[in-house]
Amino acid sequence: MSRPSISLIIPAYNESERLPGTLKAVDTYLSGRPGDYEILVADDGSTDGTAQVAASFLPYRGSLRVLASPVNLGKGNAVRRGVLASRGDVVAFTDADLSAPIAELDRLISALDRCEAAIASRVVRGAWVRVPQPLHRRLMGLAFKALVKLLFFPDLEDTQCGLKAFRGEAARRAFALCRVDGFAFDVEVLAVLRRLGCRVCEVPVIWDDSPRSRVRLLRDPGRMLADLLRVRLGLSLGAYGPASPARRAVEG
């Protein structure tokens, strides 16, 4: 079986209503690009028939694979399962709501000429937030960003945007070392990539807030903080393996 040029992962939890439109948009976009592609829907234990809805597209899209989990384990777990099952030279993932239009992936793929991971950003110069988040979510995001800068990446402005692209082998190597199942998984994989000596670049995108965010205000912030501290401790204790020579030189 030939290696596809692009593997696109869509993590999905109770997305049966939104998923058909997303799959059509994604398939139309990818089919207009050169090279083969595969779409992997990583169902996260949905209770509304999301996996069955995705599977109904199989007769029409031979590039589609459905990876179903029997229980809800978290977005990080779903993305990790998708990445580790992928075969593409480029591996990307996007949220099912397509808050960043799928055509924005062009910018990220172009940026992979100069880095191993290209992450969509809503705040760097050139980004355009057409529909902003509600105030409470913006405040929660600013607090999380401050912690991420303090503990991990003083140079990155937006680790949490739901559109990212990677060179395939770098993605599979990094995600194989990751363990965070929740929403802080983005920080973990970026930290692991840098641990391995990979370059991360931010790319400005168009973005619209989705009113159906899966982040739960009363429960998720505490879990995200705990995950950040576990990743920081894991890096300090060598849980992700030794730093690359280039990374040691930076940290030295």
C-alpha positions as CSV (number, residue, x, y, z in Angstrom):
1,M,0.0,0.0,0.0
2,S,1.5,3.4,-1.0
3,R,2.2,6.0,1.6
4,P,-0.3,8.9,1.3
5,S,1.0,12.5,1.1
6,I,-1.3,13.7,3.9
7,S,-3.0,12.0,6.8
8,L,-5.7,14.2,8.3
9,I,-7.1,13.2,11.7
10,I,-10.5,14.4,13.0
11,P,-11.0,13.7,16.7
12,A,-14.7,13.5,17.4
13,Y,-17.0,13.2,20.4
14,N,-20.7,13.3,19.9
15,E,-20.3,15.0,16.5
16,S,-23.0,13.0,14.5
17,E,-24.8,16.2,13.4
18,R,-21.7,18.2,12.4
19,L,-19.5,15.4,11.0
20,P,-21.2,14.9,7.6
21,G,-20.6,18.5,6.6
22,T,-17.0,18.4,7.9
23,L,-16.2,15.2,6.0
24,K,-17.5,16.6,2.8
25,A,-15.5,19.8,3.2
26,V,-12.3,18.0,4.2
27,D,-12.6,15.5,1.4
28,T,-13.3,18.2,-1.2
29,Y,-10.2,20.1,0.0
30,L,-7.9,17.1,0.1
31,S,-9.0,15.8,-3.3
32,G,-8.1,19.1,-4.8
33,R,-4.5,18.8,-3.6
34,P,-1.8,16.8,-5.4
35,G,-1.0,13.3,-4.0
36,D,-3.0,10.7,-2.2
37,Y,-4.5,11.3,1.2
38,E,-6.3,9.5,4.1
39,I,-8.9,10.8,6.6
40,L,-8.9,9.2,10.0
41,V,-12.0,9.9,12.2
42,A,-10.9,9.1,15.8
43,D,-14.2,8.6,17.6
44,D,-13.8,9.2,21.4
45,G,-16.5,6.9,22.8
46,S,-19.4,8.9,21.4
47,T,-22.9,8.0,22.5
48,D,-24.8,9.6,19.6
49,G,-23.7,7.3,16.7
50,T,-20.7,9.4,15.6
51,A,-18.7,6.3,14.6
52,Q,-21.6,4.9,12.6
53,V,-22.2,8.2,10.8
54,A,-18.5,8.3,9.9
55,A,-18.6,4.7,8.7
56,S,-21.5,5.5,6.4
57,F,-19.1,7.5,4.3
58,L,-16.8,4.6,3.7
59,P,-18.5,3.4,0.4
60,Y,-18.0,6.8,-1.0
61,R,-14.5,7.7,0.3
62,G,-12.0,4.9,0.2
63,S,-9.5,7.3,1.9
64,L,-11.5,7.2,5.1
65,R,-10.8,5.2,8.2
66,V,-12.8,5.2,11.4
67,L,-11.0,4.5,14.7
68,A,-13.6,4.0,17.3
69,S,-13.0,3.9,21.1
70,P,-15.6,2.0,23.2
71,V,-15.3,4.7,26.0
72,N,-14.6,8.4,26.2
73,L,-11.0,8.9,27.0
74,G,-10.3,12.5,25.9
75,K,-9.3,14.5,22.9
76,G,-5.6,13.8,23.5
77,N,-6.2,10.1,23.4
78,A,-8.2,10.4,20.2
79,V,-5.6,12.4,18.4
80,R,-2.8,10.1,19.6
81,R,-4.6,7.1,18.3
82,G,-5.1,8.8,14.9
83,V,-1.5,9.9,14.6
84,L,-0.1,6.4,15.5
85,A,-2.4,4.8,13.0
86,S,-1.5,7.3,10.2
87,R,0.8,6.6,7.3
88,G,1.2,10.0,5.7
89,D,4.3,12.0,4.9
90,V,2.4,14.9,6.5
91,V,0.2,14.3,9.5
92,A,-2.3,16.9,10.5
93,F,-5.3,17.2,12.7
94,T,-8.3,19.5,12.8
95,D,-11.3,20.0,15.1
96,A,-14.6,18.6,13.8
97,D,-16.1,22.1,13.9
98,L,-13.5,23.5,11.5
99,S,-13.1,26.7,13.5
100,A,-10.0,27.2,11.3
101,P,-11.3,26.6,7.8
102,I,-9.6,23.5,6.3
103,A,-8.1,25.5,3.5
104,E,-5.8,27.2,6.2
105,L,-4.0,23.9,6.3
106,D,-2.2,25.0,3.1
107,R,-0.3,27.6,5.2
108,L,0.8,25.0,7.7
109,I,2.0,22.5,5.1
110,S,4.0,25.2,3.4
111,A,5.7,26.0,6.7
112,L,6.9,22.4,7.1
113,D,9.7,23.3,4.8
114,R,11.3,25.1,7.7
115,C,10.1,23.2,10.8
116,E,8.9,19.7,11.9
117,A,5.7,21.0,13.4
118,A,3.5,23.9,12.2
119,I,0.8,25.1,14.6
120,A,-2.1,27.4,13.7
121,S,-2.1,30.6,15.7
122,R,-5.0,33.0,16.4
123,V,-2.8,35.7,17.8
124,V,0.4,36.1,15.8
125,R,0.6,38.8,13.2
126,G,-1.5,38.0,10.2
127,A,-4.1,36.0,12.1
128,W,-7.8,37.0,11.8
129,V,-10.3,36.0,14.5
130,R,-13.7,36.6,12.8
131,V,-15.8,35.3,15.7
132,P,-14.2,35.8,19.1
133,Q,-14.7,33.5,22.1
134,P,-16.9,34.6,25.0
135,L,-15.2,36.6,27.7
136,H,-14.9,33.8,30.3
137,R,-13.2,31.5,27.8
138,R,-10.8,34.3,26.7
139,L,-9.9,34.8,30.4
140,M,-9.4,31.1,30.9
141,G,-7.2,30.9,27.8
142,L,-5.0,33.8,28.9
143,A,-4.4,32.2,32.3
144,F,-3.5,28.9,30.6
145,K,-1.2,30.7,28.1
146,A,0.6,32.4,31.0
147,L,1.3,29.0,32.6
148,V,2.4,27.5,29.4
149,K,4.8,30.3,28.8
150,L,6.1,30.1,32.3
151,L,6.6,26.3,32.4
152,F,7.4,25.5,28.7
153,F,7.4,27.9,25.8
154,P,8.1,31.6,26.4
155,D,8.4,32.0,22.6
156,L,5.0,30.5,21.6
157,E,1.7,32.5,21.7
158,D,-1.0,29.9,20.9
159,T,-0.5,26.2,21.7
160,Q,-4.2,25.3,21.8
161,C,-5.6,26.1,18.4
162,G,-7.1,22.9,17.0
163,L,-5.3,22.9,13.6
164,K,-1.8,21.5,13.5
165,A,0.5,19.8,10.9
166,F,3.7,17.8,11.3
167,R,6.2,15.9,9.3
168,G,4.8,12.4,9.5
169,E,7.8,10.6,11.1
170,A,8.3,13.3,13.7
171,A,4.7,13.2,14.7
172,R,4.6,9.5,15.1
173,R,7.8,9.4,17.1
174,A,6.6,12.2,19.4
175,F,3.1,11.0,19.9
176,A,4.4,7.5,20.8
177,L,6.0,9.1,23.9
178,C,2.9,11.1,24.9
179,R,0.5,10.1,27.7
180,V,-1.8,13.1,28.3
181,D,-5.4,12.2,27.2
182,G,-7.0,15.6,27.9
183,F,-6.9,19.0,26.4
184,A,-3.3,19.7,27.6
185,F,-2.1,17.1,25.1
186,D,-1.0,19.9,22.7
187,V,1.5,21.2,25.1
188,E,2.8,17.7,25.8
189,V,3.5,16.9,22.2
190,L,5.1,20.2,21.5
191,A,7.3,19.8,24.5
192,V,8.3,16.3,23.4
193,L,9.0,17.5,19.8
194,R,11.4,20.1,21.2
195,R,12.9,17.5,23.5
196,L,13.7,15.5,20.3
197,G,15.3,18.5,18.7
198,C,12.4,19.3,16.4
199,R,11.5,22.9,15.3
200,V,8.0,24.3,16.0
201,C,6.7,27.3,14.1
202,E,3.5,29.3,14.5
203,V,1.4,30.1,11.5
204,P,-1.4,32.8,11.4
205,V,-4.8,31.5,10.4
206,I,-8.4,32.7,10.0
207,W,-10.5,31.4,13.0
208,D,-14.1,31.5,14.2
209,D,-15.2,30.5,17.7
210,S,-17.5,27.5,17.9
211,P,-20.3,27.9,20.5
212,R,-20.2,24.1,21.1
213,S,-16.8,23.9,22.7
214,R,-16.1,20.7,24.6
215,V,-14.1,22.5,27.4
216,R,-16.1,22.4,30.6
217,L,-15.4,25.5,32.7
218,L,-15.8,23.9,36.2
219,R,-13.9,20.7,35.6
220,D,-11.3,20.9,32.8
221,P,-9.1,23.8,34.0
222,G,-8.0,21.9,37.1
223,R,-7.3,18.8,35.0
224,M,-5.3,20.8,32.5
225,L,-3.2,22.4,35.2
226,A,-2.5,18.9,36.7
227,D,-1.5,17.6,33.3
228,L,0.8,20.6,32.7
229,L,2.6,19.9,36.0
230,R,2.9,16.2,35.2
231,V,4.5,17.0,31.8
232,R,6.9,19.5,33.4
233,L,7.9,16.9,36.0
234,G,8.2,14.2,33.4
235,L,10.6,16.3,31.4
236,S,12.7,17.0,34.5
237,L,12.8,13.3,35.4
238,G,13.6,12.1,31.8
239,A,10.2,10.3,31.3
240,Y,10.3,11.3,27.6
241,G,13.8,10.1,27.1
242,P,17.1,12.1,26.9
243,A,17.1,15.5,25.2
244,S,18.7,15.6,21.7
245,P,22.2,17.1,21.5
246,A,20.8,20.2,19.9
247,R,18.3,20.6,22.8
248,R,20.9,20.0,25.4
249,A,23.0,22.8,23.9
250,V,20.0,25.2,24.1
251,E,19.2,24.2,27.7
252,G,22.9,24.0,28.7
